[in-house]
Amino acid sequence: MKTLLVIFAILSIAISAYAMNYIFGLGYSPGRSWVVSLGAMNKFNDELSLNIFTPASTSQSMIYDVKATIPVVGRDDLNKGFRLGPVFNMITPSQIFNVGIYGQYYFGPWRFEADVLKNIFTPSFSFSFEMWYFFSSSKYHFTDYLIANIRIDKNLPYISMCLIEPF
């Protein structure tokens, strides 16, 4: 398991070094409490995200959800079109490590994403669906984005508001 953590650490440093946009957010997860969302995206739409789920009671522990998506199709399209590629997901402390395929589609101010994931330690599959809504102004052209994010997943569903900030 330490090898997988080292691989994720190296991947996160590599993507963060070339990141063009950083994601900061706060949300809520049913059955848990607050969700803190952090992430980095580069101009090729590689995305690395970390969601920290805080406990709702003393019997629960913090949960860290790390996800990396690397588009193979639609790599150079910024906020439009279709993307398809591999996805890597790790949830600790429950030691869930998933690999799979994802697809994204931008439709106006909406971004829809679906993941099909396979746990490498068990024969189980999982599915998730995520929607982003980009708030924008017809009067002003902002370089940063405010998004509403809804993730439907059997493991850790949540709702959040995030700011994507270019640096």
Protein Blocks (a to p, Z undefined) as FASTA:
>chain_A
ZZmmmmmmmmmmmmmmmpcbdcddddddehiacddddddddfkopacdddddddfbfkbc
cdddddddddfehklpcbgcjddddddddddfklpacddddddddehjbccdddddddfk
bccdcdddddddddddfkbccfbdcdddddddfklgcddddddddZZ
